[in-house]
Amino acid sequence: MNPWRNSIALRLSALFALVALAVFVLIGSALYRQVDHSLDLLPAAELDARFSVLESTLNRFGTSEHWAKINNKLNLLSEEDRRIRFWVVSGAPSFEYGHPSEQVRDFAKGPVGMRELRLSDSPYPYKVLVSELPAQGERPPLRFLIGIDTETFWQAQHSLLVAIVGLAVFGVLLASLLGYWVARIGLRPLLALSEEAQALAPPRLDDRLQTRDLPPELARFAGTFNAALDRVSQAYSQLEAFNADVAHELRSPLTNLIGQTQVALTRGRSAEHYFEVLQSNLEELERLRSIINDMLFLASADQGSKATALTQASLAEEVATTLDYLDYILEDAHVSVTVSGDAQACIEKAQLRRALINLLNNAVQHTAPHQAIQVRIEANDEQVSIAVSNPGPAIDDEHLPMLFERFYRVDAARANSGGGNHGLGLAIVKAIALMHGGSVFVHSEAGANTFGINLPSAQLRVFAVKV
């Protein structure tokens, strides 16, 4: 791709050129119209001035002798200024002047005043003042014509037009070059910012763009870019931690499998011993499969998967079904569960039961024997919530936002963390909530730790579908 094609400097230069062209066109048009109007008034003004000088003489004398003197005066005036021509048209040839042709005679019969006359011997029209003089003595009534050649005025008008167009072209080119130069200077901070951004790369994710000396427009962009870098850095750190946790979680069962198998192969064993080894290996393999399945599910959720097989159901019934499934686990842990409230919601039953199993398993693991877990179902106009509370030591506030992250454990506060739990249960709960268009919550207070899930209410879901 041509790097100049989308250049901001060239675009700004082109915009400067367009603006300059528009300004020159407007100013040039107004100037040309004004000068054209002024040039159009000059011939008429000059003809009026000359006629005012001759009018009294023409009206005062009416004899042949005096008319001969007038002819001489008109000859002198014509020789002084070759642009000026005089014609006198009357019924008596002795009182005529300028040898008027048939074209001039026909023109003289028209209305008096300022008019234009095109003669065959001139490429430019004549501006002619036609006046009518009454009879005086021997002189009959006549038409007196003063004409001025407009060639000089047309040439001046043409020269002005050429000058305006030339100045406009020069001005547009100059504005383009200056605009490009100004744009290059103005974009220097952006180029510096680009070079600074190119230096940012893993593992140097803690560096940020400097915003102190930037213009306000670029400072806002740099701030937004730095915020994006913060999110990328956080995601990168979480990814590194996730990779380390995955390696740790997979290493433990693999180490157990390899160790038990190596011990079993060191010397001959009984069939019963091999059966016990295979049984232990099967448990580790089941644990590996569980981890891998959970990771695949979370990866699918990260790609934006949504719960599609939605049915309206009673949440209290779903909790009761889940408790039946966990009956033996609750009995072995000597823990009871009480359920309060009910609500309707559009859910994918299999996914919600999986989330409930993880929430209840999490509560059972951190509940002392002979204590009770509380499950509360509440609803409002916008959402329904399922809260699972278990008695136990409080969790520090700094850990609460991270408890639904993958492989995150608070060993100091959660004494029973570990065992069969591999740190993905609450992350799966969060993924299922997001797949239903909901959210998760957690709070620790009054000797109880509560984890829960929010889901859109059934009425809101039905209304959205109708709309």
NUKE-562075 format. One record per residue (C-alpha): x, y, z; residue in three letters. Coordinates in steps of 0.5 Angstrom, whole numbers, plus 500, padded with zeros to 3 digits. Each point is the difference from the previous one (the first is absolute). Layout:
% NUKE-562075
<rec east="X" north="Y" up="Z" residuo="ALA"/>
...
END
This chain:
% NUKE-562075
<rec east="500" north="500" up="500" residuo="MET"/>
<rec east="503" north="507" up="498" residuo="ASN"/>
<rec east="501" north="503" up="507" residuo="PRO"/>
<rec east="499" north="507" up="497" residuo="TRP"/>
<rec east="493" north="498" up="498" residuo="ARG"/>
<rec east="497" north="501" up="507" residuo="ASN"/>
<rec east="505" north="505" up="502" residuo="SER"/>
<rec east="497" north="505" up="505" residuo="ILE"/>
<rec east="505" north="505" up="498" residuo="ALA"/>
<rec east="497" north="500" up="493" residuo="LEU"/>
<rec east="493" north="500" up="502" residuo="ARG"/>
<rec east="501" north="506" up="504" residuo="LEU"/>
<rec east="504" north="503" up="494" residuo="SER"/>
<rec east="494" north="498" up="496" residuo="ALA"/>
<rec east="495" north="503" up="504" residuo="LEU"/>
<rec east="504" north="507" up="501" residuo="PHE"/>
<rec east="500" north="500" up="492" residuo="ALA"/>
<rec east="493" north="499" up="500" residuo="LEU"/>
<rec east="499" north="506" up="505" residuo="VAL"/>
<rec east="505" north="504" up="497" residuo="ALA"/>
<rec east="496" north="499" up="493" residuo="LEU"/>
<rec east="493" north="501" up="503" residuo="ALA"/>
<rec east="503" north="507" up="503" residuo="VAL"/>
<rec east="503" north="502" up="494" residuo="PHE"/>
<rec east="494" north="498" up="495" residuo="VAL"/>
<rec east="496" north="504" up="505" residuo="LEU"/>
<rec east="504" north="506" up="501" residuo="ILE"/>
<rec east="502" north="500" up="492" residuo="GLY"/>
<rec east="493" north="500" up="498" residuo="SER"/>
<rec east="498" north="506" up="504" residuo="ALA"/>
<rec east="506" north="504" up="498" residuo="LEU"/>
<rec east="499" north="498" up="493" residuo="TYR"/>
<rec east="493" north="502" up="500" residuo="ARG"/>
<rec east="501" north="507" up="503" residuo="GLN"/>
<rec east="506" north="502" up="496" residuo="VAL"/>
<rec east="495" north="497" up="494" residuo="ASP"/>
<rec east="495" north="505" up="502" residuo="HIS"/>
<rec east="505" north="506" up="501" residuo="SER"/>
<rec east="503" north="498" up="493" residuo="LEU"/>
<rec east="493" north="500" up="497" residuo="ASP"/>
<rec east="498" north="507" up="503" residuo="LEU"/>
<rec east="507" north="503" up="497" residuo="LEU"/>
<rec east="498" north="501" up="493" residuo="PRO"/>
<rec east="493" north="503" up="502" residuo="ALA"/>
<rec east="503" north="505" up="504" residuo="ALA"/>
<rec east="505" north="502" up="495" residuo="GLU"/>
<rec east="495" north="501" up="495" residuo="LEU"/>
<rec east="495" north="504" up="504" residuo="ASP"/>
<rec east="506" north="504" up="502" residuo="ALA"/>
<rec east="502" north="502" up="493" residuo="ARG"/>
<rec east="492" north="501" up="498" residuo="PHE"/>
<rec east="499" north="505" up="505" residuo="SER"/>
<rec east="506" north="504" up="497" residuo="VAL"/>
<rec east="497" north="500" up="493" residuo="LEU"/>
<rec east="493" north="500" up="502" residuo="GLU"/>
<rec east="500" north="508" up="501" residuo="SER"/>
<rec east="504" north="501" up="493" residuo="THR"/>
<rec east="495" north="495" up="496" residuo="LEU"/>
<rec east="494" north="504" up="503" residuo="ASN"/>
<rec east="502" north="507" up="499" residuo="ARG"/>
<rec east="502" north="500" up="493" residuo="PHE"/>
<rec east="496" north="498" up="494" residuo="GLY"/>
<rec east="503" north="503" up="494" residuo="THR"/>
<rec east="505" north="497" up="495" residuo="SER"/>
<rec east="506" north="504" up="502" residuo="GLU"/>
<rec east="499" north="498" up="507" residuo="HIS"/>
<rec east="499" north="493" up="498" residuo="TRP"/>
<rec east="507" north="500" up="496" residuo="ALA"/>
<rec east="503" north="502" up="507" residuo="LYS"/>
<rec east="497" north="495" up="503" residuo="ILE"/>
<rec east="502" north="495" up="495" residuo="ASN"/>
<rec east="507" north="502" up="501" residuo="ASN"/>
<rec east="500" north="500" up="508" residuo="LYS"/>
<rec east="497" north="493" up="499" residuo="LEU"/>
<rec east="506" north="498" up="496" residuo="ASN"/>
<rec east="505" north="502" up="505" residuo="LEU"/>
<rec east="496" north="496" up="505" residuo="LEU"/>
<rec east="500" north="494" up="496" residuo="SER"/>
<rec east="508" north="501" up="498" residuo="GLU"/>
<rec east="502" north="501" up="508" residuo="GLU"/>
<rec east="496" north="494" up="502" residuo="ASP"/>
<rec east="500" north="494" up="495" residuo="ARG"/>
<rec east="495" north="496" up="504" residuo="ARG"/>
<rec east="495" north="506" up="499" residuo="ILE"/>
<rec east="495" north="500" up="494" residuo="ARG"/>
<rec east="495" north="505" up="499" residuo="PHE"/>
<rec east="494" north="500" up="495" residuo="TRP"/>
<rec east="494" north="505" up="498" residuo="VAL"/>
<rec east="494" north="497" up="497" residuo="VAL"/>
<rec east="495" north="505" up="497" residuo="SER"/>
<rec east="496" north="501" up="494" residuo="GLY"/>
<rec east="505" north="505" up="497" residuo="ALA"/>
<rec east="507" north="498" up="498" residuo="PRO"/>
<rec east="503" north="506" up="501" residuo="SER"/>
<rec east="498" north="499" up="507" residuo="PHE"/>
<rec east="503" north="493" up="501" residuo="GLU"/>
<rec east="507" north="498" up="503" residuo="TYR"/>
<rec east="504" north="494" up="499" residuo="GLY"/>
<rec east="497" north="497" up="494" residuo="HIS"/>
<rec east="495" north="496" up="503" residuo="PRO"/>
<rec east="499" north="493" up="497" residuo="SER"/>
<rec east="493" north="497" up="499" residuo="GLU"/>
<rec east="501" north="495" up="507" residuo="GLN"/>
<rec east="502" north="507" up="503" residuo="VAL"/>
<rec east="494" north="503" up="498" residuo="ARG"/>
<rec east="495" north="494" up="502" residuo="ASP"/>
<rec east="503" north="500" up="506" residuo="PHE"/>
<rec east="499" north="508" up="501" residuo="ALA"/>
<rec east="493" north="499" up="499" residuo="LYS"/>
<rec east="499" north="496" up="507" residuo="GLY"/>
<rec east="499" north="503" up="506" residuo="PRO"/>
<rec east="504" north="505" up="503" residuo="VAL"/>
<rec east="505" north="498" up="506" residuo="GLY"/>
<rec east="506" north="495" up="501" residuo="MET"/>
<rec east="500" north="494" up="495" residuo="ARG"/>
<rec east="505" north="496" up="497" residuo="GLU"/>
<rec east="502" north="500" up="493" residuo="LEU"/>
<rec east="504" north="494" up="496" residuo="ARG"/>
<rec east="504" north="503" up="494" residuo="LEU"/>
<rec east="502" north="495" up="495" residuo="SER"/>
<rec east="507" north="503" up="500" residuo="ASP"/>
<rec east="501" north="499" up="508" residuo="SER"/>
<rec east="500" north="494" up="504" residuo="PRO"/>
<rec east="498" north="503" up="506" residuo="TYR"/>
<rec east="493" north="504" up="501" residuo="PRO"/>
<rec east="500" north="507" up="500" residuo="TYR"/>
<rec east="496" north="503" up="506" residuo="LYS"/>
<rec east="496" north="506" up="497" residuo="VAL"/>
<rec east="496" north="506" up="503" residuo="LEU"/>
<rec east="494" north="502" up="495" residuo="VAL"/>
<rec east="498" north="507" up="501" residuo="SER"/>
<rec east="494" north="503" up="497" residuo="GLU"/>
<rec east="501" north="508" up="498" residuo="LEU"/>
<rec east="494" north="504" up="498" residuo="PRO"/>
<rec east="500" north="505" up="494" residuo="ALA"/>
<rec east="504" north="506" up="501" residuo="GLN"/>
<rec east="500" north="506" up="494" residuo="GLY"/>
<rec east="502" north="496" up="493" residuo="GLU"/>
<rec east="502" north="494" up="504" residuo="ARG"/>
<rec east="494" north="494" up="500" residuo="PRO"/>
<rec east="499" north="496" up="506" residuo="PRO"/>
<rec east="506" north="495" up="500" residuo="LEU"/>
<rec east="503" north="494" up="504" residuo="ARG"/>
<rec east="506" north="501" up="503" residuo="PHE"/>
<rec east="504" north="493" up="502" residuo="LEU"/>
<rec east="507" north="500" up="504" residuo="ILE"/>
<rec east="503" north="493" up="500" residuo="GLY"/>
<rec east="506" north="497" up="504" residuo="ILE"/>
<rec east="504" north="494" up="498" residuo="ASP"/>
<rec east="499" north="495" up="506" residuo="THR"/>
<rec east="507" north="496" up="498" residuo="GLU"/>
<rec east="504" north="503" up="505" residuo="THR"/>
<rec east="494" north="498" up="505" residuo="PHE"/>
<rec east="500" north="493" up="498" residuo="TRP"/>
<rec east="507" north="499" up="500" residuo="GLN"/>
<rec east="500" north="503" up="507" residuo="ALA"/>
<rec east="495" north="495" up="502" residuo="GLN"/>
<rec east="503" north="494" up="497" residuo="HIS"/>
<rec east="507" north="502" up="503" residuo="SER"/>
<rec east="496" north="500" up="507" residuo="LEU"/>
<rec east="497" north="493" up="499" residuo="LEU"/>
<rec east="507" north="497" up="498" residuo="VAL"/>
<rec east="503" north="504" up="506" residuo="ALA"/>
<rec east="495" north="497" up="505" residuo="ILE"/>
<rec east="500" north="493" up="497" residuo="VAL"/>
<rec east="508" north="500" up="500" residuo="GLY"/>
<rec east="500" north="503" up="507" residuo="LEU"/>
<rec east="495" north="494" up="502" residuo="ALA"/>
<rec east="504" north="495" up="497" residuo="VAL"/>
<rec east="506" north="502" up="504" residuo="PHE"/>
<rec east="497" north="501" up="506" residuo="GLY"/>
<rec east="497" north="493" up="500" residuo="VAL"/>
<rec east="507" north="497" up="499" residuo="LEU"/>
<rec east="503" north="505" up="505" residuo="LEU"/>
<rec east="494" north="498" up="505" residuo="ALA"/>
<rec east="501" north="492" up="498" residuo="SER"/>
<rec east="508" north="501" up="502" residuo="LEU"/>
<rec east="499" north="504" up="506" residuo="LEU"/>
<rec east="494" north="495" up="502" residuo="GLY"/>
<rec east="505" north="494" up="499" residuo="TYR"/>
<rec east="505" north="503" up="504" residuo="TRP"/>
<rec east="496" north="503" up="506" residuo="VAL"/>
<rec east="497" north="493" up="500" residuo="ALA"/>
<rec east="507" north="496" up="500" residuo="ARG"/>
<rec east="501" north="505" up="506" residuo="ILE"/>
<rec east="494" north="499" up="504" residuo="GLY"/>
<rec east="500" north="492" up="499" residuo="LEU"/>
<rec east="507" north="500" up="503" residuo="ARG"/>
<rec east="497" north="498" up="507" residuo="PRO"/>
<rec east="496" north="495" up="497" residuo="LEU"/>
<rec east="506" north="497" up="496" residuo="LEU"/>
<rec east="504" north="500" up="507" residuo="ALA"/>
<rec east="494" north="497" up="503" residuo="LEU"/>
<rec east="500" north="494" up="495" residuo="SER"/>
<rec east="508" north="499" up="501" residuo="GLU"/>
<rec east="499" north="499" up="507" residuo="GLU"/>
<rec east="494" north="496" up="499" residuo="ALA"/>
<rec east="504" north="495" up="496" residuo="GLN"/>
<rec east="505" north="499" up="505" residuo="ALA"/>
<rec east="495" north="497" up="505" residuo="LEU"/>
<rec east="500" north="493" up="499" residuo="ALA"/>
<rec east="500" north="494" up="505" residuo="PRO"/>
<rec east="503" north="499" up="505" residuo="PRO"/>
<rec east="500" north="507" up="501" residuo="ARG"/>
<rec east="493" north="501" up="501" residuo="LEU"/>
<rec east="501" north="505" up="506" residuo="ASP"/>
<rec east="502" north="506" up="496" residuo="ASP"/>
<rec east="495" north="505" up="498" residuo="ARG"/>
<rec east="499" north="506" up="495" residuo="LEU"/>
<rec east="503" north="506" up="503" residuo="GLN"/>
<rec east="494" north="505" up="500" residuo="THR"/>
<rec east="503" north="506" up="503" residuo="ARG"/>
<rec east="502" north="504" up="494" residuo="ASP"/>
<rec east="495" north="498" up="495" residuo="LEU"/>
<rec east="495" north="504" up="497" residuo="PRO"/>
<rec east="493" north="499" up="503" residuo="PRO"/>
<rec east="497" north="496" up="494" residuo="GLU"/>
<rec east="506" north="496" up="500" residuo="LEU"/>
<rec east="500" north="499" up="508" residuo="ALA"/>
<rec east="493" north="498" up="500" residuo="ARG"/>
<rec east="502" north="494" up="495" residuo="PHE"/>
<rec east="506" north="498" up="504" residuo="ALA"/>
<rec east="496" north="500" up="506" residuo="GLY"/>
<rec east="495" north="495" up="496" residuo="THR"/>
<rec east="506" north="496" up="498" residuo="PHE"/>
<rec east="503" north="500" up="507" residuo="ASN"/>
<rec east="494" north="497" up="502" residuo="ALA"/>
<rec east="500" north="495" up="495" residuo="ALA"/>
<rec east="507" north="498" up="502" residuo="LEU"/>
<rec east="497" north="499" up="507" residuo="ASP"/>
<rec east="495" north="495" up="498" residuo="ARG"/>
<rec east="505" north="497" up="495" residuo="VAL"/>
<rec east="505" north="499" up="506" residuo="SER"/>
<rec east="495" north="498" up="505" residuo="GLN"/>
<rec east="498" north="494" up="495" residuo="ALA"/>
<rec east="507" north="499" up="498" residuo="TYR"/>
<rec east="502" north="499" up="507" residuo="SER"/>
<rec east="493" north="496" up="501" residuo="GLN"/>
<rec east="502" north="495" up="494" residuo="LEU"/>
<rec east="507" north="499" up="503" residuo="GLU"/>
<rec east="497" north="498" up="507" residuo="ALA"/>
<rec east="495" north="496" up="497" residuo="PHE"/>
<rec east="505" north="496" up="496" residuo="ASN"/>
<rec east="504" north="499" up="506" residuo="ALA"/>
<rec east="494" north="498" up="504" residuo="ASP"/>
<rec east="498" north="495" up="494" residuo="VAL"/>
<rec east="507" north="497" up="500" residuo="ALA"/>
<rec east="500" north="499" up="507" residuo="HIS"/>
<rec east="493" north="497" up="500" residuo="GLU"/>
<rec east="502" north="495" up="495" residuo="LEU"/>
<rec east="507" north="499" up="503" residuo="ARG"/>
<rec east="497" north="497" up="506" residuo="SER"/>
<rec east="496" north="494" up="497" residuo="PRO"/>
<rec east="505" north="499" up="495" residuo="LEU"/>
<rec east="506" north="499" up="505" residuo="THR"/>
<rec east="495" north="496" up="504" residuo="ASN"/>
<rec east="499" north="495" up="494" residuo="LEU"/>
<rec east="507" north="500" up="498" residuo="ILE"/>
<rec east="503" north="499" up="507" residuo="GLY"/>
<rec east="494" north="494" up="502" residuo="GLN"/>
<rec east="502" north="497" up="493" residuo="THR"/>
<rec east="507" north="500" up="501" residuo="GLN"/>
<rec east="500" north="497" up="507" residuo="VAL"/>
<rec east="495" north="495" up="497" residuo="ALA"/>
<rec east="505" north="498" up="495" residuo="LEU"/>
<rec east="506" north="499" up="504" residuo="THR"/>
<rec east="499" north="493" up="502" residuo="ARG"/>
<rec east="494" north="495" up="499" residuo="GLY"/>
<rec east="494" north="502" up="504" residuo="ARG"/>
<rec east="494" north="496" up="501" residuo="SER"/>
<rec east="493" north="501" up="496" residuo="ALA"/>
<rec east="497" north="503" up="506" residuo="GLU"/>
<rec east="506" north="505" up="501" residuo="HIS"/>
<rec east="499" north="501" up="492" residuo="TYR"/>
<rec east="493" north="501" up="501" residuo="PHE"/>
<rec east="501" north="506" up="505" residuo="GLU"/>
<rec east="505" north="503" up="496" residuo="VAL"/>
<rec east="495" north="500" up="494" residuo="LEU"/>
<rec east="495" north="503" up="505" residuo="GLN"/>
<rec east="504" north="505" up="502" residuo="SER"/>
<rec east="502" north="502" up="493" residuo="ASN"/>
<rec east="493" north="500" up="498" residuo="LEU"/>
<rec east="498" north="505" up="505" residuo="GLU"/>
<rec east="506" north="505" up="498" residuo="GLU"/>
<rec east="498" north="499" up="493" residuo="LEU"/>
<rec east="493" north="502" up="502" residuo="GLU"/>
<rec east="502" north="506" up="503" residuo="ARG"/>
<rec east="504" north="502" up="494" residuo="LEU"/>
<rec east="494" north="499" up="496" residuo="ARG"/>
<rec east="496" north="504" up="504" residuo="SER"/>
<rec east="505" north="506" up="500" residuo="ILE"/>
<rec east="501" north="499" up="492" residuo="ILE"/>
<rec east="492" north="500" up="499" residuo="ASN"/>
<rec east="500" north="506" up="505" residuo="ASP"/>
<rec east="505" north="504" up="496" residuo="MET"/>
<rec east="497" north="499" up="493" residuo="LEU"/>
<rec east="493" north="502" up="503" residuo="PHE"/>
<rec east="503" north="507" up="503" residuo="LEU"/>
<rec east="504" north="500" up="493" residuo="ALA"/>
<rec east="493" north="500" up="496" residuo="SER"/>
<rec east="497" north="505" up="505" residuo="ALA"/>
<rec east="505" north="505" up="499" residuo="ASP"/>
<rec east="499" north="499" up="492" residuo="GLN"/>
<rec east="493" north="503" up="502" residuo="GLY"/>
<rec east="496" north="494" up="500" residuo="SER"/>
<rec east="492" north="501" up="503" residuo="LYS"/>
<rec east="495" north="496" up="503" residuo="ALA"/>
<rec east="495" north="498" up="495" residuo="THR"/>
<rec east="496" north="494" up="502" residuo="ALA"/>
<rec east="496" north="505" up="505" residuo="LEU"/>
<rec east="494" north="497" up="504" residuo="THR"/>
<rec east="496" north="504" up="505" residuo="GLN"/>
<rec east="501" north="496" up="507" residuo="ALA"/>
<rec east="499" north="501" up="507" residuo="SER"/>
<rec east="507" north="501" up="503" residuo="LEU"/>
<rec east="498" north="497" up="507" residuo="ALA"/>
<rec east="499" north="493" up="496" residuo="GLU"/>
<rec east="506" north="501" up="497" residuo="GLU"/>
<rec east="504" north="501" up="506" residuo="VAL"/>
<rec east="496" north="494" up="503" residuo="ALA"/>
<rec east="502" north="496" up="494" residuo="THR"/>
<rec east="507" north="502" up="501" residuo="THR"/>
<rec east="500" north="498" up="508" residuo="LEU"/>
<rec east="497" north="493" up="498" residuo="ASP"/>
<rec east="506" north="499" up="496" residuo="TYR"/>
<rec east="505" north="502" up="505" residuo="LEU"/>
<rec east="496" north="496" up="506" residuo="ASP"/>
<rec east="506" north="496" up="501" residuo="TYR"/>
<rec east="505" north="505" up="500" residuo="ILE"/>
<rec east="496" north="504" up="505" residuo="LEU"/>
<rec east="499" north="494" up="505" residuo="GLU"/>
<rec east="508" north="499" up="500" residuo="ASP"/>
<rec east="501" north="507" up="502" residuo="ALA"/>
<rec east="495" north="500" up="505" residuo="HIS"/>
<rec east="497" north="506" up="497" residuo="VAL"/>
<rec east="493" north="502" up="499" residuo="SER"/>
<rec east="497" north="505" up="495" residuo="VAL"/>
<rec east="494" north="505" up="501" residuo="THR"/>
<rec east="496" north="503" up="494" residuo="VAL"/>
<rec east="496" north="506" up="500" residuo="SER"/>
<rec east="496" north="504" up="495" residuo="GLY"/>
<rec east="499" north="498" up="492" residuo="ASP"/>
<rec east="499" north="503" up="494" residuo="ALA"/>
<rec east="499" north="499" up="492" residuo="GLN"/>
<rec east="506" north="501" up="495" residuo="ALA"/>
<rec east="502" north="498" up="493" residuo="CYS"/>
<rec east="506" north="495" up="501" residuo="ILE"/>
<rec east="503" north="495" up="497" residuo="GLU"/>
<rec east="499" north="494" up="505" residuo="LYS"/>
<rec east="506" north="496" up="499" residuo="ALA"/>
<rec east="505" north="506" up="500" residuo="GLN"/>
<rec east="496" north="504" up="506" residuo="LEU"/>
<rec east="501" north="493" up="504" residuo="ARG"/>
<rec east="507" north="500" up="499" residuo="ARG"/>
<rec east="501" north="507" up="503" residuo="ALA"/>
<rec east="496" north="498" up="506" residuo="LEU"/>
<rec east="504" north="494" up="501" residuo="ILE"/>
<rec east="506" north="504" up="500" residuo="ASN"/>
<rec east="497" north="505" up="505" residuo="LEU"/>
<rec east="498" north="495" up="505" residuo="LEU"/>
<rec east="506" north="496" up="499" residuo="ASN"/>
<rec east="504" north="506" up="502" residuo="ASN"/>
<rec east="496" north="501" up="506" residuo="ALA"/>
<rec east="500" north="493" up="502" residuo="VAL"/>
<rec east="508" north="500" up="500" residuo="GLN"/>
<rec east="500" north="506" up="504" residuo="HIS"/>
<rec east="495" north="498" up="505" residuo="THR"/>
<rec east="502" north="497" up="507" residuo="ALA"/>
<rec east="496" north="494" up="501" residuo="PRO"/>
<rec east="493" north="500" up="504" residuo="HIS"/>
<rec east="499" north="507" up="497" residuo="GLN"/>
<rec east="495" north="503" up="495" residuo="ALA"/>
<rec east="500" north="503" up="493" residuo="ILE"/>
<rec east="495" north="505" up="498" residuo="GLN"/>
<rec east="497" north="500" up="493" residuo="VAL"/>
<rec east="496" north="507" up="498" residuo="ARG"/>
<rec east="496" north="501" up="494" residuo="ILE"/>
<rec east="498" north="507" up="499" residuo="GLU"/>
<rec east="497" north="504" up="494" residuo="ALA"/>
<rec east="498" north="507" up="498" residuo="ASN"/>
<rec east="497" north="503" up="493" residuo="ASP"/>
<rec east="507" north="499" up="497" residuo="GLU"/>
<rec east="504" north="494" up="503" residuo="GLN"/>
<rec east="500" north="494" up="504" residuo="VAL"/>
<rec east="505" north="498" up="505" residuo="SER"/>
<rec east="503" north="494" up="503" residuo="ILE"/>
<rec east="504" north="501" up="506" residuo="ALA"/>
<rec east="504" north="494" up="503" residuo="VAL"/>
<rec east="502" north="502" up="507" residuo="SER"/>
<rec east="505" north="496" up="505" residuo="ASN"/>
<rec east="502" north="501" up="507" residuo="PRO"/>
<rec east="508" north="501" up="500" residuo="GLY"/>
<rec east="505" north="505" up="502" residuo="PRO"/>
<rec east="500" north="507" up="496" residuo="ALA"/>
<rec east="504" north="501" up="493" residuo="ILE"/>
<rec east="504" north="506" up="499" residuo="ASP"/>
<rec east="497" north="505" up="496" residuo="ASP"/>
<rec east="506" north="500" up="495" residuo="GLU"/>
<rec east="499" north="493" up="498" residuo="HIS"/>
<rec east="492" north="501" up="499" residuo="LEU"/>
<rec east="501" north="502" up="493" residuo="PRO"/>
<rec east="504" north="495" up="498" residuo="MET"/>
<rec east="496" north="494" up="503" residuo="LEU"/>
<rec east="497" north="498" up="493" residuo="PHE"/>
<rec east="507" north="500" up="496" residuo="GLU"/>
<rec east="503" north="494" up="498" residuo="ARG"/>
<rec east="504" north="496" up="505" residuo="PHE"/>
<rec east="499" north="505" up="505" residuo="TYR"/>
<rec east="501" north="498" up="507" residuo="ARG"/>
<rec east="500" north="504" up="507" residuo="VAL"/>
<rec east="504" north="494" up="504" residuo="ASP"/>
<rec east="501" north="505" up="506" residuo="ALA"/>
<rec east="492" north="501" up="501" residuo="ALA"/>
<rec east="498" north="494" up="497" residuo="ARG"/>
<rec east="502" north="494" up="504" residuo="ALA"/>
<rec east="497" north="495" up="496" residuo="ASN"/>
<rec east="502" north="502" up="493" residuo="SER"/>
<rec east="503" north="494" up="496" residuo="GLY"/>
<rec east="498" north="493" up="500" residuo="GLY"/>
<rec east="496" north="498" up="494" residuo="GLY"/>
<rec east="499" north="508" up="498" residuo="ASN"/>
<rec east="505" north="502" up="494" residuo="HIS"/>
<rec east="498" north="507" up="500" residuo="GLY"/>
<rec east="495" north="501" up="494" residuo="LEU"/>
<rec east="494" north="499" up="504" residuo="GLY"/>
<rec east="498" north="507" up="501" residuo="LEU"/>
<rec east="503" north="502" up="494" residuo="ALA"/>
<rec east="495" north="496" up="496" residuo="ILE"/>
<rec east="494" north="503" up="504" residuo="VAL"/>
<rec east="502" north="506" up="498" residuo="LYS"/>
<rec east="501" north="498" up="493" residuo="ALA"/>
<rec east="493" north="497" up="500" residuo="ILE"/>
<rec east="497" north="506" up="503" residuo="ALA"/>
<rec east="503" north="504" up="494" residuo="LEU"/>
<rec east="497" north="495" up="495" residuo="MET"/>
<rec east="493" north="501" up="503" residuo="HIS"/>
<rec east="501" north="508" up="500" residuo="GLY"/>
<rec east="501" north="500" up="507" residuo="GLY"/>
<rec east="505" north="502" up="505" residuo="SER"/>
<rec east="503" north="497" up="507" residuo="VAL"/>
<rec east="501" north="503" up="507" residuo="PHE"/>
<rec east="504" north="499" up="506" residuo="VAL"/>
<rec east="500" north="503" up="507" residuo="HIS"/>
<rec east="503" north="498" up="507" residuo="SER"/>
<rec east="497" north="503" up="506" residuo="GLU"/>
<rec east="497" north="498" up="507" residuo="ALA"/>
<rec east="503" north="493" up="500" residuo="GLY"/>
<rec east="498" north="498" up="493" residuo="ALA"/>
<rec east="503" north="499" up="493" residuo="ASN"/>
<rec east="495" north="501" up="495" residuo="THR"/>
<rec east="501" north="498" up="492" residuo="PHE"/>
<rec east="494" north="501" up="495" residuo="GLY"/>
<rec east="498" north="501" up="493" residuo="ILE"/>
<rec east="495" north="505" up="497" residuo="ASN"/>
<rec east="495" north="498" up="494" residuo="LEU"/>
<rec east="495" north="504" up="496" residuo="PRO"/>
<rec east="493" north="499" up="503" residuo="SER"/>
<rec east="495" north="496" up="496" residuo="ALA"/>
<rec east="496" north="507" up="498" residuo="GLN"/>
<rec east="506" north="504" up="498" residuo="LEU"/>
<rec east="502" north="494" up="495" residuo="ARG"/>
<rec east="493" north="499" up="497" residuo="VAL"/>
<rec east="499" north="507" up="499" residuo="PHE"/>
<rec east="507" north="501" up="496" residuo="ALA"/>
<rec east="498" north="494" up="496" residuo="VAL"/>
<rec east="493" north="503" up="498" residuo="LYS"/>
<rec east="504" north="507" up="498" residuo="VAL"/>
END
